[in-house]
Amino acid sequence: MPDASPNPVIVIVEDDSEVLNLLRRVLENEQFPVAVARDENEALWVLRRVAAKGVPLLTVVDLHLPFPSGSQIFSFIRTHRDLKKTPILAISSRGALEVRIKALEEGADDFLEKPFSNREFIARIRMLIRRYQEPATAKIPPVSLTIGPLSLDTQRMEVFVADQEVRLTRVEFQILHFLGVNQGRIVSKEDLLNTLWGADNDVGEEILKVHISALRKKLGDSSHDPRYIETIRGFGYRLKKSVSAPS
């Protein structure tokens, strides 16, 4: 596995040998160096080994490993000093909204439901690489704001609700940042998608909806009676300027 490769090492964690070998072939055909693991213990060993080499990497994790679960790997990556900024693509045969939200809440950056095409898989991999190499919100001006118990400081990369820090994923923070810069104004779904993933993105509105849902849940917000993020049907989203006092 050459460390000088311009592409990051892709670590695939998948217990189904057929799927594992297929994904490995697809990635190697695109000139990605690949490391594989079939369970959590092997995954942690592989991740530590690759991280020790100081090379960039990206992880593809099947959510439904035999024991204990893909979420344990997310936690390891997000709390490891050398791995916490590693992009994570979660894959699963179960694509229900709650499954997607749970994966994103636990640290995944993106989600693909099986079966998926090779083309879409590679597109998502490249998109995650671009997002981490060139953060979309780097071009968005910093903002500091308070809405009731919610406070956001993009210079410090901090979000608090009722004086308790809220740990957001990279995408969730970027969404809140962009809505904050445009506070009080409607932000279209297209503007959010283009800002976060680029104008040539292959991300659909459903993925954006999942990220918004996960963000709301962490903020203690609700789509039915929103305190912070309003859904403007047919248009997009808006971050409120204030919250109503409890009755």
Order of alpha helices (4+ residues) and beta strands (2+ residues): beta-alpha-beta-alpha-beta-alpha-beta-alpha-beta-alpha-beta-beta-beta-beta-alpha-beta-alpha-alpha-beta-beta
